[in-house]
Structure formats: structure tokens, C-alpha cells
């Protein structure tokens, strides 16, 4: 059964590897100068870089703007829970 909450549209716009505009953010898990980890409507997104700064954050709208030198972006696959005997 799907979550009754409406799924936020998810879009990434990277401008010159220095500014990332993102929609669909639901939670910021971790943030520092070198990494941002956040939940989006389509999964966990990890952004790596240098001198990263959050310029705009609105979880009501799911909007996020990150500035700094962005070196990589990747989605993590959800971890499958295994039983004791696998």
C-alpha cells in the first residue's frame, strides 16, 4: 500500500557544477562542507563536493539550493532487511 502523502516532484538542475537546484527533498539527513545526504521523493541522494553551503531550504515545498563545488551525486539503494538466517 502506498503512502497517502502526495509524492513531491523530483528534479535536479546543476549549473556549472557550482549551484544545484533540487525539488522533491523531504529530509536533510547530514550536511557539512564536503557532503550532503538527504531523502527525496525518489530515494536517498548523496551529494559530495567542496565548500558546500545550503542557500535555500524549504521542506514544505521540497526545494533546496546548494552552492559550492559539486563533485558527485548518487542515489543509494534502499537497504533490504534480512532475517537472522538470510
DSSP file (Angstrom, degrees, kcal/mol; ACC not computed):
  #  RESIDUE AA STRUCTURE BP1 BP2  ACC     N-H-->O    O-->H-N    N-H-->O    O-->H-N    TCO  KAPPA ALPHA  PHI   PSI    X-CA   Y-CA   Z-CA
    1    1 A X              0   0    0      0, 0.0     2,-0.1     0, 0.0     3,-0.1   0.000 360.0 360.0 360.0 132.5    0.0    0.0    0.0
    2    2 A X        -     0   0    0      1,-0.1     2,-0.2     2,-0.0     0, 0.0  -0.392 360.0 -94.7 -79.2 155.1    1.4    3.4   -1.0
    3    3 A X        -     0   0    0      1,-0.1    -1,-0.1    -2,-0.1     4,-0.1  -0.481  28.6-136.9 -65.2 132.5    1.9    6.3    1.4
    4    4 A X  S    S+     0   0    0     -2,-0.2     2,-0.2     2,-0.1    -1,-0.1   0.666  75.8 102.9 -69.9 -14.1   -1.2    8.6    1.2
    5    5 A X  S    S-     0   0    0      1,-0.1     2,-0.1     3,-0.0    -2,-0.1  -0.494  86.7-105.8 -69.3 135.9    1.0   11.7    1.2
    6    6 A X        -     0   0    0     -2,-0.2     2,-0.3     1,-0.1    -1,-0.1  -0.407  35.6-115.5 -63.7 132.7    1.3   13.1   -2.3
    7    7 A X        -     0   0    0     -2,-0.1     2,-0.2    -4,-0.1    -1,-0.1  -0.548  27.3-127.5 -73.3 128.2    4.7   12.4   -3.8
    8    8 A X        -     0   0    0     -2,-0.3     2,-0.1    16,-0.1    33,-0.1  -0.521  27.6-106.6 -73.8 140.5    6.7   15.6   -4.4
    9    9 A X        -     0   0    0     -2,-0.2     2,-0.5     1,-0.1    32,-0.1  -0.456  35.1-143.6 -65.0 141.1    8.0   16.1   -8.0
   10   10 A X        +     0   0    0     -2,-0.1     2,-0.3    14,-0.1    14,-0.2  -0.937  29.6 157.2-116.1 122.9   11.8   15.4   -8.0
   11   11 A X  E     -A   23   0A   0     12,-1.0    12,-2.3    -2,-0.5     2,-0.4  -0.998  22.2-159.3-145.3 140.3   14.1   17.5  -10.3
   12   12 A X  E     -A   22   0A   0     -2,-0.3     2,-0.5    10,-0.2    10,-0.2  -0.979   7.0-177.3-118.9 131.5   17.8   18.3  -10.2
   13   13 A X  E     -A   21   0A   0      8,-2.6     8,-2.8    -2,-0.4     2,-0.6  -0.959   6.8-168.0-128.4 113.9   19.3   21.3  -12.1
   14   14 A X  E     -A   20   0A   0     -2,-0.5     2,-0.6     6,-0.2     6,-0.2  -0.899   3.5-162.7-105.4 122.3   23.1   21.6  -11.8
   15   15 A X  E >> S-A   19   0A   0      4,-3.1     3,-2.1    -2,-0.6     4,-1.2  -0.909  70.5 -33.3-111.0 109.7   24.5   24.9  -13.1
   16   16 A X  T 34 S-     0   0    0     -2,-0.6    -1,-0.1     1,-0.3     4,-0.1   0.723 102.5 -78.9  57.0  25.5   28.3   24.9  -13.8
   17   17 A X  T 34 S+     0   0    0      2,-0.2    53,-2.8     1,-0.1    -1,-0.3   0.631 126.1  86.6  58.6  15.0   28.9   22.4  -11.0
   18   18 A X  T <4 S+     0   0    0     -3,-2.1    50,-1.9     1,-0.3     2,-0.4   0.550  85.9  37.8-117.7 -13.9   28.6   25.3   -8.6
   19   19 A X  E  <  -AB  15  67A   0     -4,-1.2    -4,-3.1    48,-0.2     2,-0.5  -0.972  60.2-167.9-145.1 125.2   24.9   25.6   -7.9
   20   20 A X  E     -AB  14  66A   0     46,-3.0    46,-2.3    -2,-0.4     2,-0.5  -0.961   2.2-166.7-117.1 120.3   22.3   22.8   -7.5
   21   21 A X  E     +AB  13  65A   0     -8,-2.8    -8,-2.6    -2,-0.5     2,-0.4  -0.919  18.5 179.5-102.1 128.0   18.6   23.5   -7.5
   22   22 A X  E     -AB  12  64A   0     42,-2.8    42,-2.3    -2,-0.5     2,-0.3  -0.980  16.0-170.2-134.2 140.2   16.6   20.5   -6.3
   23   23 A X  E     +A   11   0A   0    -12,-2.3   -12,-1.0    -2,-0.4    40,-0.2  -0.904  66.7  50.6-122.0 158.5   13.0   19.8   -5.7
   24   24 A X        +     0   0    0     37,-0.4    17,-1.7    38,-0.4     2,-0.2   0.545  66.7 152.3  94.0   9.3   11.4   16.8   -4.0
   25   25 A X  E     +C   40   0A   0     37,-2.4    -1,-0.3    15,-0.2    15,-0.3  -0.543  15.1 171.1 -72.5 135.5   13.6   17.0   -0.8
   26   26 A X  E     +     0   0A   0     13,-3.0     2,-0.3     1,-0.4    14,-0.2   0.631  64.1   3.4-115.9 -24.2   11.8   15.5    2.2
   27   27 A X  E     -C   39   0A   0     12,-1.4    12,-2.9    35,-0.1     2,-0.7  -0.924  56.7-135.6-163.9 135.2   14.6   15.5    4.9
   28   28 A X  E     +C   38   0A   0     -2,-0.3    10,-0.3    10,-0.2     3,-0.1  -0.874  23.8 178.6 -92.4 117.6   18.2   16.5    5.2
   29   29 A X  E     +     0   0A   0      8,-2.3     2,-0.3    -2,-0.7     9,-0.2   0.886  65.2   0.7 -85.9 -44.4   20.0   13.7    7.0
   30   30 A X  E     +C   37   0A   0      7,-2.0     7,-2.7     2,-0.0    -1,-0.3  -0.997  61.1 178.9-148.9 143.6   23.5   15.1    7.1
   31   31 A X  E     +C   36   0A   0     -2,-0.3     2,-0.3     5,-0.2     5,-0.2  -0.956  16.6 134.9-149.7 130.5   25.2   18.3    6.0
   32   32 A X        -     0   0    0      3,-2.2     3,-0.3    -2,-0.3    20,-0.1  -0.874  68.0 -75.5-151.8-170.8   28.8   19.6    6.2
   33   33 A X  S    S+     0   0    0     -2,-0.3    19,-2.5     1,-0.2     3,-0.1   0.723 128.0  34.3 -64.9 -21.3   31.3   21.3    3.9
   34   34 A X  S    S+     0   0    0      1,-0.2    15,-2.1    16,-0.2     2,-0.3   0.570 120.4  27.1-112.2 -12.0   32.0   18.2    1.9
   35   35 A X  E     - D   0  48A   0     -3,-0.3    -3,-2.2    13,-0.2     2,-0.4  -0.997  46.1-166.7-156.0 145.5   28.8   16.2    1.8
   36   36 A X  E     -CD  31  47A   0     11,-2.6    11,-3.2    -2,-0.3     2,-0.5  -0.998  10.8-172.9-130.4 128.7   25.0   16.5    1.9
   37   37 A X  E     +CD  30  46A   0     -7,-2.7    -8,-2.3    -2,-0.4    -7,-2.0  -0.989  17.6 161.3-121.5 126.6   22.8   13.4    2.4
   38   38 A X  E     -CD  28  45A   0      7,-2.5     7,-3.2    -2,-0.5     2,-0.4  -0.986  38.2-119.2-145.5 153.9   19.1   13.8    2.0
   39   39 A X  E     -CD  27  44A   0    -12,-2.9   -13,-3.0    -2,-0.3   -12,-1.4  -0.759  34.1-176.6 -88.5 137.9   15.9   11.9    1.5
   40   40 A X  E >   -CD  25  43A   0      3,-2.0     3,-1.5    -2,-0.4   -15,-0.2  -0.755  45.7 -95.9-123.9 174.3   14.0   12.8   -1.7
   41   41 A X  T 3  S+     0   0    0    -17,-1.7   -16,-0.1     1,-0.3     3,-0.1   0.644 127.5  43.2 -65.8 -12.7   10.7   11.6   -3.0
   42   42 A X  T 3  S-     0   0    0      1,-0.4    -1,-0.3   -18,-0.2     2,-0.2   0.199 126.2 -73.4-118.1  15.0   12.7    9.1   -5.2
   43   43 A X  E <  S-D   40   0A   0     -3,-1.5    -3,-2.0    34,-0.1    -1,-0.4  -0.688  71.5 -32.0 126.8-177.9   15.2    7.9   -2.6
   44   44 A X  E     -DE  39  76A   0     32,-0.6    32,-2.4    -5,-0.2     2,-0.4  -0.652  53.7-161.7 -82.0 128.6   18.3    8.9   -0.6
   45   45 A X  E     -DE  38  75A   0     -7,-3.2    -7,-2.5    -2,-0.4     2,-0.5  -0.940   4.3-161.6-114.9 130.6   20.6   11.3   -2.5
   46   46 A X  E     -DE  37  74A   0     28,-3.3    28,-2.3    -2,-0.4     2,-0.5  -0.960   5.9-169.5-113.7 125.1   24.3   11.8   -1.6
   47   47 A X  E     -DE  36  73A   0    -11,-3.2   -11,-2.6    -2,-0.5     2,-0.3  -0.964   4.7-168.3-115.8 124.5   26.0   15.0   -2.9
   48   48 A X  E     +DE  35  72A   0     24,-2.7    23,-2.4    -2,-0.5    24,-1.7  -0.844  27.7 107.1-112.3 150.6   29.8   15.3   -2.5
   49   49 A X  E     - E   0  70A   0    -15,-2.1     2,-0.4    -2,-0.3    21,-0.2  -0.953  58.0 -72.4 177.3-157.5   31.9   18.4   -3.1
   50   50 A X  E    S+ E   0  69A   0     19,-2.4    19,-2.0    -2,-0.3   -16,-0.2  -0.987  98.9   1.3-132.8 140.1   33.9   21.2   -1.5
   51   51 A X  E    S-     0   0A   0     -2,-0.4     2,-0.2    17,-0.2   -17,-0.2   0.879  81.4-175.4  52.6  44.9   32.8   24.3    0.4
   52   52 A X  E     -     0   0A   0    -19,-2.5     2,-0.4    16,-0.1    16,-0.2  -0.507   5.0-176.7 -74.8 138.0   29.1   23.2    0.1
   53   53 A X  E     - E   0  67A   0     14,-2.7    14,-2.7    -2,-0.2     2,-0.7  -1.000  27.5-129.6-136.6 135.9   26.6   25.7    1.5
   54   54 A X  E     + E   0  66A   0     -2,-0.4    12,-0.2    12,-0.2     3,-0.1  -0.780  29.4 172.9 -82.0 116.5   22.8   25.4    1.9
   55   55 A X  E     +     0   0A   0     10,-2.7     2,-0.3    -2,-0.7    -1,-0.2   0.731  67.3  13.5 -96.2 -27.1   21.4   28.6    0.3
   56   56 A X  E     + E   0  65A   0      9,-1.3     9,-2.4     2,-0.0     2,-0.4  -0.977  61.0 176.0-151.5 134.2   17.8   27.8    0.4
   57   57 A X  E     + E   0  64A   0     -2,-0.3     2,-0.3     7,-0.2     7,-0.2  -0.941   9.0 160.7-144.1 120.1   15.8   25.1    2.2
   58   58 A X  E  >> + E   0  63A   0      5,-2.8     5,-1.8    -2,-0.4     4,-1.8  -0.811   8.6 178.1-138.5  95.3   12.0   24.7    2.2
   59   59 A X  T  45S+     0   0    0     -2,-0.3    -1,-0.1     1,-0.2     5,-0.1   0.721  81.4  66.9 -72.6 -18.7   10.9   21.2    3.2
   60   60 A X  T  45S+     0   0    0      1,-0.2    -1,-0.2     3,-0.1    -2,-0.0   0.915 117.6  25.2 -62.4 -41.5    7.3   22.4    2.9
   61   61 A X  T  45S-     0   0    0     -3,-0.4   -37,-0.4     2,-0.1    -2,-0.2   0.600 107.9-122.5 -94.6 -15.4    7.9   22.8   -0.9
   62   62 A X  T  <5 +     0   0    0     -4,-1.8   -37,-2.4     1,-0.3   -38,-0.4   0.678  62.4 146.3  79.0  18.2   10.7   20.2   -1.1
   63   63 A X  E   < + E   0  58A   0     -5,-1.8    -5,-2.8   -40,-0.2     2,-0.3  -0.707  20.0 170.4 -96.2 140.9   13.0   22.9   -2.5
   64   64 A X  E     -BE  22  57A   0    -42,-2.3   -42,-2.8    -2,-0.3     2,-0.4  -0.993  15.6-164.9-147.8 137.6   16.7   23.0   -1.8
   65   65 A X  E     -BE  21  56A   0     -9,-2.4   -10,-2.7    -2,-0.3    -9,-1.3  -0.996   9.2-173.1-125.8 127.2   19.6   25.1   -3.3
   66   66 A X  E     -BE  20  54A   0    -46,-2.3   -46,-3.0    -2,-0.4     2,-0.3  -0.969   2.2-167.4-119.9 133.3   23.2   24.1   -2.7
   67   67 A X  E     +BE  19  53A   0    -14,-2.7   -14,-2.7    -2,-0.4     2,-0.2  -0.907  41.7  71.3-118.8 151.9   26.2   26.2   -3.7
   68   68 A X  E    S-     0   0A   0    -50,-1.9     2,-0.8    -2,-0.3   -17,-0.2  -0.778  93.3 -42.4 134.9-178.5   29.9   25.1   -3.8
   69   69 A X  E     - E   0  50A   0    -19,-2.0   -19,-2.4    -2,-0.2     2,-0.6  -0.736  57.1-156.9 -85.2 112.2   32.0   22.8   -6.0
   70   70 A X  E     + E   0  49A   0    -53,-2.8   -21,-0.3    -2,-0.8     3,-0.1  -0.791  19.6 171.9 -93.9 122.5   29.9   19.7   -6.6
   71   71 A X  E     -     0   0A   0    -23,-2.4     2,-0.3    -2,-0.6   -22,-0.2   0.709  61.8  -0.5-104.2 -25.8   32.0   16.7   -7.5
   72   72 A X  E     - E   0  48A   0    -24,-1.7   -24,-2.7     2,-0.0     2,-0.4  -0.988  46.8-163.9-162.1 155.7   29.4   13.9   -7.5
   73   73 A X  E     + E   0  47A   0     -2,-0.3     2,-0.3   -26,-0.2   -26,-0.2  -0.994  21.3 166.3-138.8 133.9   25.8   13.0   -6.9
   74   74 A X  E     - E   0  46A   0    -28,-2.3   -28,-3.3    -2,-0.4     2,-0.4  -0.998  29.7-130.4-150.2 150.5   24.5    9.5   -6.3
   75   75 A X  E     - E   0  45A   0     -2,-0.3     2,-0.4   -30,-0.2   -30,-0.2  -0.825  22.3-138.4 -98.5 137.2   21.4    7.7   -5.2
   76   76 A X  E     - E   0  44A   0    -32,-2.4   -32,-0.6    -2,-0.4     2,-0.2  -0.783  18.4-123.9 -93.6 138.4   21.6    5.0   -2.5
   77   77 A X        -     0   0    0     -2,-0.4   -34,-0.1     1,-0.1     3,-0.0  -0.566  37.3 -97.5 -76.1 143.2   19.6    1.9   -3.0
   78   78 A X        -     0   0    0     -2,-0.2     2,-0.3     1,-0.1    -1,-0.1  -0.357  41.5-113.3 -60.5 139.7   17.3    1.1    0.0
   79   79 A X        -     0   0    0     -3,-0.1     2,-0.5     1,-0.0    -1,-0.1  -0.598  25.6-134.4 -77.6 131.8   18.8   -1.5    2.3
   80   80 A X        -     0   0    0     -2,-0.3     2,-0.5    -3,-0.0    -1,-0.0  -0.730  15.8-131.0 -87.3 131.0   17.0   -4.8    2.4
   81   81 A X        -     0   0    0     -2,-0.5     2,-0.3     1,-0.0    -1,-0.0  -0.687  25.5-160.6 -82.7 128.5   16.4   -6.2    5.8
   82   82 A X        -     0   0    0     -2,-0.5     2,-0.0     1,-0.1    -1,-0.0  -0.772  15.3-116.0-108.9 154.7   17.4   -9.8    6.1
   83   83 A X    >   -     0   0    0     -2,-0.3     3,-1.0     1,-0.1    -1,-0.1  -0.204  39.5 -94.4 -75.9 175.6   16.4  -12.3    8.6
   84   84 A X  T 3  S+     0   0    0      1,-0.2    -1,-0.1     2,-0.1    -2,-0.0   0.864 127.1  40.8 -60.9 -38.5   18.8  -14.0   11.0
   85   85 A X  T 3         0   0    0      1,-0.1    -1,-0.2     0, 0.0    -3,-0.0   0.361 360.0 360.0 -95.3   5.1   19.4  -16.9    8.7
   86   86 A X    <         0   0    0     -3,-1.0    -2,-0.1     0, 0.0    -1,-0.1   0.473 360.0 360.0  56.1 360.0   19.5  -14.9    5.5
